[in-house]
Amino acid sequence: MKRTGILKAMKLCRDYEKLSDAERTKLRQKRLREIVEYARQNSPYYQKLYADVPADFSLRDLPPTDKKTLMANWNDWVTDKELTLEQVERFMENKDNIGRKLNNKYLVFTTSGSTGNPLVEVCDPTANSIMGAISAVRSFARKEDLAAFMKRGGKSIGVFADEGFYLGNSSIRSRLLSMPWKKKQMAVSSALYPIPKIVQQLNDFQPAMVGGYPSNLELLIDEAEQGRLRISPVLIMTGGEYLSDRLRKRLAETFHCYVQTSYSCTEGGTVACECTQRHFHINEDWLIVEPVDSEGNPVPDGVQSDHILLTNLYNYTQPFIRYEVTDRVIMHHEPCVCGNPSPWIELEGRTDDVTSFTEGGREIKIAPLSIYAVLKEVHGLRRFQVLVYDGNVIELRIEPTDGMNRQDAFEQASEKLRDYLASQDVIHVTIRLSEELPCQQVGSGKFKHIIRMQDIS
């Protein structure tokens, strides 16, 4: 793909919406063929993987890929021969590089990962332009919310974990670094801050739109009801976690505005945008979503998949082609009342648990993404799982990195966690090392990093 800027990418998104069904199909097939051929020619990993794939291939002729395999072959996977995983990891050691470009070209992102294994991704300028264009053109479910947002000066703030190379946080910081004059319109509040500090930042900024993880935004409801949080957003845009109907309703009633969400992942950006019917319409001009069973066979519309295979049609530097994502979806091709002809999906509801601690007779709730973000930066951990019990007792299941002593890794993690909890006024806490390793949920195969044990049946 030729280098594409944000304005051209926005035009491509709008132009696609005007095409006939036949023209859309032809364009998607063209983009699939182009990225597969590029991967074959420039990625040693894909060159080997596709050695027996015929020239006139169909999508299902292409062998699937997964996170663990791609990370193990990272240097052969990327199509830029000057890039190495070691180089990227050195770049990420400096937190000031969040939102900055590696080699003056690539934004760097990492996943949290429902399987517990993080992925490291680089996005070139074209990939970043297309992700930004999808968000700009398709993120608002209702035109009146976009109009109200613009009337209020387009002021938005995101409550994100800001100490990691995560998609939402890194993207916003990248824009602020390249366009510092946007600081009056765009801001980030750290999900790691104590709630009173987040409330103060929101009150000072007075956003027209608030974004963030549902579990973090849920903690703001009490603040608004008690009169400490005094904002009047025209829209709340959640992401990164499942948004339940109950929480959507509570947020809408508390802040007197429309609440919506999207389906995103680091490997594909915004995979699907939510419409007024709460259907997630796939951005099929840039992404292919295949619902499959546990054996990798396609499942029909209306049937819940075991996982999906995702194909990203715009990331040429690090191609994701039939890439396994562990989310369960139900695909639909029937017409939607909203008028969007793209297929839409239902998502399985799942999220890490909001945890609760007691200090001085006061209950202190902490969002799971905050705890995750703290432990994610402990370099001695490959994987971890936090079990929170009543009485301020925490059990850590850990898998240390190669060469790291298990006890040393636990002490590093325990120290970081104690320091963070202390910043939230949780002082008296017991942290113990579990004899068990981090594990996926029985049945679903999903991985939860933060588990509130009284919620487990």
C-alpha positions in Angstrom: 0.0 0.0 0.0 1.2 3.5 -0.9 1.7 5.8 2.1 -1.6 7.2 3.0 -2.3 10.4 5.1 -5.2 11.0 7.5 -7.2 13.0 5.0 -6.9 10.5 2.2 -7.7 7.7 4.7 -10.9 9.5 5.7 -11.9 9.9 2.1 -11.3 6.1 1.5 -13.6 5.3 4.4 -16.3 7.6 3.1 -15.9 6.4 -0.4 -16.4 2.8 0.7 -19.7 3.5 2.2 -21.0 4.7 -1.3 -20.0 1.5 -3.1 -22.4 -1.3 -4.2 -22.1 -4.7 -2.6 -20.2 -6.1 -5.6 -17.8 -3.2 -5.5 -17.2 -3.6 -1.8 -16.5 -7.3 -2.3 -14.0 -6.6 -5.1 -12.2 -4.0 -3.1 -11.8 -6.3 0.0 -10.5 -9.1 -2.2 -8.0 -6.8 -3.8 -6.7 -5.5 -0.5 -6.5 -9.1 0.9 -4.5 -10.3 -2.1 -2.1 -7.3 -1.9 -1.2 -7.7 1.7 -0.8 -11.4 1.4 1.6 -11.0 -1.6 3.5 -8.3 0.3 3.8 -10.5 3.3 5.0 -13.4 1.2 7.7 -11.3 -0.4 8.9 -9.3 2.6 8.3 -11.4 5.7 10.5 -14.6 6.2 7.8 -16.0 8.5 5.0 -15.7 6.1 7.2 -16.8 3.2 7.7 -20.1 5.0 4.1 -20.3 6.2 2.7 -19.8 2.7 5.2 -22.0 0.9 2.4 -24.4 -0.2 -0.4 -21.7 -0.7 -1.5 -21.6 -4.3 -1.3 -18.4 -6.4 -5.1 -18.3 -6.8 -5.7 -18.7 -3.0 -8.9 -18.1 -1.2 -8.9 -16.7 2.4 -9.3 -20.2 3.9 -6.3 -21.5 2.0 -4.2 -19.3 4.4 -3.0 -21.0 7.6 -4.0 -19.2 10.8 -1.6 -17.5 13.0 -1.6 -16.8 16.8 0.0 -14.4 19.3 2.5 -16.9 20.8 3.8 -18.1 17.5 4.2 -14.6 16.0 6.0 -13.3 19.1 8.4 -16.3 19.0 9.1 -15.3 15.3 8.9 -11.5 15.7 12.1 -10.6 13.8 11.1 -12.8 10.9 7.5 -11.7 11.0 8.0 -7.9 10.5 8.6 -6.8 6.9 11.1 -4.0 7.8 14.4 -5.9 8.0 15.9 -3.2 10.2 13.4 -3.8 13.0 14.1 -6.2 15.8 12.2 -7.1 18.9 15.2 -6.3 21.0 15.3 -2.8 19.5 11.7 -2.2 20.3 12.0 -3.5 23.8 14.9 -1.1 24.5 12.7 1.7 23.2 9.9 0.7 25.6 12.2 0.8 28.6 11.9 4.6 28.6 8.3 5.5 29.5 8.9 9.0 27.9 8.8 7.2 24.6 5.1 6.5 25.0 3.4 8.2 22.0 6.8 8.9 20.3 7.9 7.3 17.1 10.6 4.6 17.0 13.1 5.4 14.2 11.0 8.5 13.6 8.4 6.3 11.9 6.7 3.7 14.1 4.3 4.0 17.0 4.7 1.1 19.4 1.8 -0.6 21.2 1.5 -3.5 23.5 -1.6 -5.6 24.3 -2.9 -6.7 27.6 -4.1 -10.0 26.1 -7.0 -12.2 27.2 -4.6 -15.1 27.0 -2.2 -13.5 29.4 0.6 -13.2 26.8 1.2 -9.6 25.7 2.0 -8.8 22.1 4.4 -6.0 20.9 3.2 -4.2 17.8 4.6 -1.4 15.5 2.4 0.7 13.3 3.7 2.7 10.4 2.3 6.1 9.3 -0.3 4.6 7.0 -1.6 2.2 9.6 -1.9 5.0 12.1 -3.7 7.2 9.5 -6.3 4.5 8.7 -6.9 3.8 12.4 -7.4 7.5 13.0 -9.7 7.8 9.9 -12.0 5.0 11.1 -12.3 6.7 14.4 -13.0 10.1 13.0 -15.5 9.0 10.3 -17.4 6.2 12.1 -17.1 6.4 15.9 -20.2 8.6 16.6 -23.3 6.5 16.5 -25.6 9.6 16.4 -25.1 12.7 14.3 -26.6 14.9 17.0 -23.8 13.8 19.4 -21.1 14.8 16.9 -22.8 18.1 16.4 -23.1 18.8 20.2 -19.5 17.7 20.7 -18.2 20.1 18.0 -20.4 22.9 19.5 -18.7 22.4 22.8 -15.3 22.8 21.2 -14.5 19.2 20.7 -13.0 18.9 24.2 -12.4 15.3 25.1 -10.6 13.5 27.9 -9.7 9.8 28.3 -9.2 8.0 31.6 -6.6 5.5 30.7 -3.7 3.6 32.2 -1.0 6.1 31.1 2.2 4.3 32.1 2.1 1.7 29.3 2.3 1.5 25.5 -1.4 0.9 25.2 -3.4 1.8 22.1 -5.7 4.4 23.6 -3.1 6.2 25.8 -0.3 6.0 23.2 -2.5 7.3 20.4 -3.6 10.4 22.4 -0.1 11.2 23.6 1.2 10.9 20.0 -1.3 13.5 18.9 -0.5 15.8 21.7 3.2 15.5 21.0 2.8 16.3 17.4 0.1 19.0 17.9 0.8 20.6 21.3 -1.8 23.3 20.6 -4.4 20.5 21.0 -3.9 20.4 24.8 -6.9 22.6 25.4 -9.1 20.2 23.4 -7.6 16.8 24.3 -6.3 15.3 27.5 -5.6 12.1 29.4 -6.2 11.5 33.1 -4.4 8.5 34.5 -6.5 5.6 35.6 -3.8 5.0 38.2 -4.5 8.2 40.0 -6.5 8.3 43.2 -10.2 9.0 42.4 -10.1 12.5 43.9 -7.3 13.5 41.6 -9.1 12.2 38.5 -12.2 14.1 39.7 -10.3 17.3 40.0 -8.8 16.9 36.5 -12.2 16.3 35.0 -13.7 19.2 36.8 -10.9 21.5 35.7 -11.1 20.3 32.0 -14.9 20.3 31.7 -14.9 17.8 28.7 -17.6 17.5 26.1 -16.7 13.8 25.8 -15.3 11.4 28.3 -13.7 8.2 27.3 -12.2 5.3 29.3 -12.5 1.8 30.5 -16.0 1.0 31.8 -14.7 -0.2 35.2 -12.9 3.1 35.7 -15.9 5.2 34.6 -18.1 3.2 37.0 -16.1 4.5 39.9 -17.0 8.1 38.9 -20.7 7.5 39.3 -20.6 7.8 43.1 -18.4 10.9 42.7 -21.1 12.6 40.6 -23.9 11.5 42.8 -22.2 13.0 45.9 -21.6 16.2 44.0 -17.9 16.0 43.9 -17.7 15.4 40.1 -19.3 18.3 38.3 -19.2 17.8 34.6 -21.8 17.7 31.8 -20.5 15.7 28.9 -22.6 15.3 25.7 -21.2 11.8 25.2 -19.4 9.0 27.1 -17.4 6.7 24.9 -16.2 3.5 26.5 -13.7 1.0 25.3 -11.2 -1.7 26.2 -13.6 -3.7 28.3 -17.1 -5.0 28.0 -19.9 -2.4 28.7 -22.8 -4.1 30.4 -26.4 -2.8 29.8 -26.7 -2.1 33.6 -23.6 0.1 33.6 -24.5 1.8 30.3 -27.9 2.8 31.9 -26.3 4.0 35.1 -23.8 6.2 33.3 -26.5 7.6 31.0 -28.7 8.5 34.0 -25.9 9.9 36.1 -24.4 12.1 33.4 -27.6 12.8 31.4 -25.9 11.9 28.1 -25.7 9.2 25.4 -23.3 6.3 26.2 -21.7 4.1 23.6 -18.8 1.8 23.1 -16.8 0.1 20.3 -15.0 -3.2 19.7 -11.3 -2.6 19.4 -8.1 -4.5 19.8 -4.5 -3.4 19.4 -3.9 -5.7 16.5 -6.8 -4.3 14.5 -7.6 -0.9 16.0 -11.4 -0.3 15.9 -12.7 -3.6 14.6 -16.3 -2.6 14.8 -18.3 0.6 15.6 -21.5 0.5 17.6 -24.7 1.9 16.0 -27.9 3.2 17.6 -29.2 -0.4 17.8 -26.1 -1.4 19.8 -24.9 -3.6 16.9 -21.2 -3.7 16.3 -20.7 -3.1 12.6 -17.4 -4.5 11.3 -15.1 -2.0 9.5 -14.9 -4.6 6.7 -13.1 -2.4 4.2 -10.0 -2.7 6.4 -10.6 -5.8 8.5 -11.9 -9.3 8.0 -13.5 -11.1 10.9 -14.1 -14.9 10.7 -16.0 -16.5 13.5 -14.7 -20.1 14.0 -15.2 -23.1 16.3 -12.5 -24.7 18.5 -11.2 -26.6 15.5 -10.9 -23.5 13.3 -13.9 -24.3 11.2 -16.3 -21.5 10.3 -19.5 -21.1 12.3 -22.8 -20.0 10.7 -24.6 -16.7 11.4 -26.4 -16.7 14.7 -24.1 -19.2 16.4 -21.5 -18.2 19.0 -18.0 -18.8 17.9 -15.2 -20.2 20.0 -12.9 -17.4 18.8 -12.3 -15.3 15.7 -9.7 -15.1 13.0 -8.8 -11.4 12.3 -7.2 -10.2 9.1 -5.8 -6.6 9.2 -5.7 -5.2 5.6 -3.7 -2.1 6.3 -0.7 -3.0 8.6 2.0 -3.9 6.0 4.9 -3.6 8.5 3.5 -6.3 10.8 0.8 -8.3 8.9 -1.9 -9.9 11.0 -3.5 -12.5 8.6 -6.1 -14.9 10.0 -4.8 -14.1 13.4 -6.4 -15.8 16.4 -8.3 -13.5 18.8 -9.9 -15.3 21.7 -13.1 -13.2 21.8 -16.4 -15.1 21.2 -18.8 -13.4 18.8 -22.1 -14.1 17.0 -22.0 -12.9 13.4 -25.0 -11.3 11.6 -25.6 -10.4 8.0 -29.2 -9.5 8.2 -30.1 -5.8 7.5 -29.8 -3.4 10.5 -32.4 -0.7 11.2 -29.6 1.9 11.4 -29.0 1.4 7.6 -25.4 0.4 7.8 -25.0 -2.6 5.3 -21.8 -3.9 6.9 -22.2 -7.2 8.8 -22.5 -6.8 12.6 -21.6 -8.9 15.6 -22.7 -9.5 19.1 -19.9 -9.8 21.7 -19.6 -12.1 24.7 -19.7 -10.1 27.9 -16.6 -10.5 30.0 -14.2 -8.3 31.9 -11.8 -8.3 34.8 -13.4 -7.6 38.2 -13.6 -4.3 40.1 -11.9 -4.9 43.4 -12.8 -3.6 46.8 -10.7 -2.9 49.8 -11.4 -1.6 53.3 -9.3 1.0 55.1 -10.3 2.8 58.3 -13.9 1.6 57.9 -14.0 3.1 54.4 -14.6 1.0 51.3 -12.1 1.8 48.5 -12.9 0.5 45.0 -10.2 0.0 42.5 -10.6 -0.6 38.8 -8.9 -3.8 37.4 -7.1 -2.0 34.6 -5.2 0.1 37.2 -3.9 -3.0 39.0 -3.1 -4.6 35.7 -1.1 -1.6 34.4 1.0 -1.5 37.6 2.0 -5.2 37.4 2.4 -5.1 33.7 5.5 -3.0 34.2 7.2 -5.5 36.5 9.8 -6.9 34.1 10.4 -10.0 36.2 6.9 -11.2 35.3 5.9 -13.1 32.2 2.3 -13.6 33.3 0.4 -12.9 36.4 -3.0 -13.2 38.0 -4.4 -11.3 41.0 -6.9 -12.9 43.3 -8.5 -10.5 45.8 -10.2 -11.9 48.9 -12.2 -10.2 51.7 -10.1 -8.7 54.4 -7.6 -7.0 52.1 -5.9 -10.3 51.2 -4.3 -10.7 47.8 -3.0 -13.9 46.2 -0.6 -13.5 43.3 -0.2 -16.2 40.7 2.9 -15.5 38.8 5.0 -16.9 36.0 8.5 -15.3 36.1 10.5 -14.4 33.0 13.4 -16.7 32.0 16.3 -16.5 34.4 14.2 -14.8 37.1 13.9 -16.4 40.5 10.3 -17.0 41.4 10.6 -15.4 44.9 12.4 -12.4 43.5 9.7 -11.8 40.9 7.1 -12.1 43.6 8.9 -9.5 45.8 9.2 -7.1 42.9 5.5 -7.5 42.1 4.5 -7.2 45.7 6.5 -4.0 46.3 4.9 -2.4 43.2 1.5 -3.4 44.2 1.9 -2.2 47.8 3.1 1.1 46.6 0.2 1.6 44.2 -2.4 0.5 46.8 -0.9 3.0 49.3 -1.3 5.7 46.7 -5.0 4.8 46.8 -5.0 4.9 50.7 -5.0 1.2 51.0 -2.3 0.6 53.6 -3.1 -2.6 55.4 -2.9 -5.4 52.9 -1.6 -9.0 52.9 0.0 -10.2 49.7 0.9 -13.9 49.4 2.5 -16.0 46.7 0.2 -18.6 45.2 1.4 -22.1 44.6 -0.6 -22.1 41.4 0.4 -20.7 38.1 -1.9 -18.2 36.2 -4.6 -20.1 34.5 -7.5 -19.6 32.1 -11.1 -20.0 33.0 -12.4 -23.5 32.8 -14.8 -23.9 29.9 -14.4 -20.5 28.2 -10.6 -20.6 28.0 -10.6 -16.9 28.7 -7.9 -15.3 30.9 -8.8 -12.9 33.7 -5.9 -10.9 35.2 -7.9 -9.6 38.2 -10.4 -11.8 40.0 -12.6 -10.8 42.9 -12.9 -14.1 44.7 -16.3 -13.5 46.4 -17.7 -13.2 42.8 -16.4 -16.7 41.8 -19.0 -19.5 42.0 
